[in-house]
Amino acid sequence: MFAPVYFDYNATTPVLDCVREAMLPYFSQRYGNASSRHEYGRAARLGVDTARQQVAAALGAHPTEIVFTSGGSEANNLFVRGAAACMKPGVIVVSAVEHPCVREPARELARQGWSLHEIAVDGAGRVKADDFAAALDKRPQLVSVMLANNETGVVQDIAALALRAQSSRCWFHSDAVQALGKLPLDFRRLNGDGVHALTVSSHKIGGPKGAAALVLDKRVELKPLIAGGGHERGLRSGTENVPAIVGFGVACEWAASRLADDARRLRGLRAALERGLAAQGATIFGAEAERLPNTVYFALSGVDGDTLVAQIDRAGYAVASGAACSSAKPEPSHVLTAMDVAPELARGAVRVSLGADSTEDRVNGFLHALAETQRRLRGLAALAA
Amino acid sequence: MFAPVYFDYNATTPVLDCVREAMLPYFSQRYGNASSRHEYGRAARLGVDTARQQVAAALGAHPTEIVFTSGGSEANNLFVRGAAACMKPGVIVVSAVEHPCVREPARELARQGWSLHEIAVDGAGRVKADDFAAALDKRPQLVSVMLANNETGVVQDIAALALRAQSSRCWFHSDAVQALGKLPLDFRRLNGDGVHALTVSSHKIGGPKGAAALVLDKRVELKPLIAGGGHERGLRSGTENVPAIVGFGVACEWAASRLADDARRLRGLRAALERGLAAQGATIFGAEAERLPNTVYFALSGVDGDTLVAQIDRAGYAVASGAACSSAKPEPSHVLTAMDVAPELARGAVRVSLGADSTEDRVNGFLHALAETQRRLRGLAALAA
């Protein structure tokens, strides 16, 4: 039976039992279309409304500020393309370590007459203050800087960046997909500092795939990516994915209630993991920066990341090489390239992301398997040399 | 307990037991990100691959022609906007009875320099041959005509229209969301006649909400609505909604196996329903046209559709007024307006759409409740007069 240890929580998470139970009635009993004006429709609408309140409460937002989408990639595209579509082409600024679902729409705008500034990061993956200042000097209309990086876990000081951006009168967006459930998020406070939109996603916090939200300051004008029946205040048409939205709501409530305890526990596990990795000679990326409590991104010099992940998988541990959300790409991670990591070392990158079922025993088991694997791979390399 | 008779299958359907059972393991066991290169990722990818084969098989398409999206609205927008984004502005042609998720992106193109021709329909809701010919004379680059209408159930002869459009070298798309599971669909044959893309959706055929597909001739160049990690051959980025896609696959297999029997049974029920409605003085819209076997769209002169739906709901029958997929809009249906139905009668429109759990008893119960309701409403109207 298939049950390796799962250390890839940044890629996706198992659906929590309480979430699955909350969703189930919406498949074959309360299965109505939330727009229908009969008992089944009202039951579905009630499920969506309740979830909207739960998501808003977990984020310190108002329910009317929540725009449900099918996923984080859609929400990020909705912000970048949707806001740009309401403006004359100007300047867009994104960090050099954004997820492809922010980078690619920004680059598409650059092909359509926008000027794109990708803000440089330092060796620890933090946005460089001087390059951010240079970007603001260009008077951008749109700025997007992620709250926490999916690969390194490095956290940006979004509030400080947004405060500095206020004078340029841009819309400031942050991809908070990896932050939700791992760091406290307060949209009301961030909004006060000048953050106008946040992206969050269900399947990173024990909710189902298929639901996410753009949390949106209502002053921001957006054109929808998906036009039609006028759902979600006209910003996202299409029959609501009621079970997924219901599950997202419950997952948000659960995550908010567990956040402080989980963060403390995971930080402890991560420290043990990093001590073990250091003893094996690993380089840990972004170690000097503030990072998500659950994420370790490392490389063993001279060991290929993909090979290591495949070997470790056979030993019963599911970890990631490079960014897990994107499709097969052989180049080194753009995040590590932006951090000026040498390509040889970057190709060794392996991400361990801990979560609810991670324990000290499992971390120790992983370290043991890694040592064995490293020994074997280095032995093979010596034989081949 | 909440269990009115459900007669709103065109709005959405209950998830089939076999579909729900197939999905369940993908929530909390095989929960991996399908892009991850470990055991959990491979299990998820296998689920998506299997579903892609099931969907393709049910549609007579090749698995590589299936582009999964989060819903029918997304797939329709992807075709209209995605194809247009690869072209210089020209002429787009859509029928006057398209769903808003085709009409609205087409109208958006019209605001961006495209010329939009909305093809007129006759009193039965069929595309008018002479107006279609006039549209083709404008040398359109894009044509979209739905296979079956969500309100009336009226079926267009897509193969004949596509054959006639071939000389104009346009891309021909058809929204087949309401046709799937109710009519035989063969993309290979339609493609031979000049249909280049079809939209189909899971939740209309006993599958879950959150999965749909654009079936796409690979010669058609599209820009993605959602750019990012490069999923779905770069046409639709974002973590695959694995459980929903798995469920969609099983639902397609089930629908294909039941199609002929279901259609015969539903056609029989519909005939009984229409005899009863005629006896109560109802006008049946599109009755002279070929229609989906499960759909009856009618009005009782002088009785408001919304009021009737609300009353019938209290009597224990879930039916729709106007189009159920769109949000609250008080104007009469654009479909009936295009069919030149008088606004007073159009405002009375009520849709009954039958499905798996519809029986003769339930149809008779509905007719009885309708007669009672009509009597009461007319009595109130007489008192008020």
Interface residues (C-beta under 8 A of the other chain):
Chain A: F2 P4 Y6 D8 A11 T12 T13 P14 V15 L16 D17 R20 L24 F27 S28 Q29 R30 Y31 G32 N33 S35 S36 R37 H38 E39 Y40 G41 A43 S70 G71 G72 S73 E74 N76 N77 H99 P100 C101 V102 E104 P105 E108 H203 P208 K209 G210 K223 L225 I226 A227 G228 G229 G230 H231 S237 G238 T239 E240 N241 V242 P243 A244 D306 V309 A310 D313 A318 V319 A320 S321 A323 A324 C325 S326 S327 A328 K329
Chain B: F2 P4 Y6 D8 A11 T12 T13 P14 V15 L16 D17 R20 L24 F27 S28 Q29 R30 Y31 G32 N33 S35 S36 R37 H38 E39 Y40 G41 A43 S70 G71 G72 S73 E74 N76 N77 H99 P100 C101 V102 E104 P105 E108 H203 P208 K209 G210 K223 L225 I226 A227 G228 G229 G230 H231 S237 G238 T239 E240 N241 V242 P243 A244 D306 V309 A310 D313 A318 V319 A320 S321 A323 A324 C325 S326 S327 A328 K329
